[in-house]
Amino acid sequence: MITSKQRAFLRKEAHGIQPIFQIGKDGITDELLTGLAQALEARELIKVHILETALLDTKPTCNEVAEMLKAEPVQAIGSKFVLYKQAKNIKNRKIELPKK
């Protein structure tokens, strides 16, 4: 669990990144979850865009995906949401969170 201070730090870090995944009319699929898990391991912080054709609400989708991936939901605004998960491989760790 991350603190509100850490969440604010991650929101600031995510501001400049582009969404690297899109959720379309198929919704949350196994392939999407696999891709998100790999991206989280490589980047730690990712942004996802939900297309209008998906007919999904952003916040519940963000929370559901985060729970499935054991990641932290950082932010859900409009049709985009941000997830954070510390990389298991120490070489892939790029983000240093503020202390609790």
Helices and strands as residue ranges (DSSP letters): H 4-14, E 21-23, H 30-43, E 45-50, G 52-54, H 58-69, E 72-77, E 80-84, G 90-92
